[in-house]
């Protein structure tokens, strides 16, 4: 019998650089993730091409959301694609 991975909810999220975000999960794990590989389809295309809209990222009920209705349940896979460690992203991540 396979074990089902427990959904770990997102506690906080902040944009670090471009489409890279710093995510704090409810178990206090912190990850720096590049969300671009997960952004497919018209609702996400809008976010990829409009940084002002992307930067309105927030957390509702443990899930990442945007004002255009897009959501991302990254809690189901905390080992997602790590963001490229640009100097700017690394410096901002280290200061947090």
Beta strands, then each sheet from edge to edge (+ up, - down):
strand 1: 10-17
strand 2: 20-25
strand 3: 30-34
strand 4: 58-60
strand 5: 63-65
strand 6: 71-72
sheet 1: 1+ 2- 3+
sheet 2: 4+ 5- 6+
end
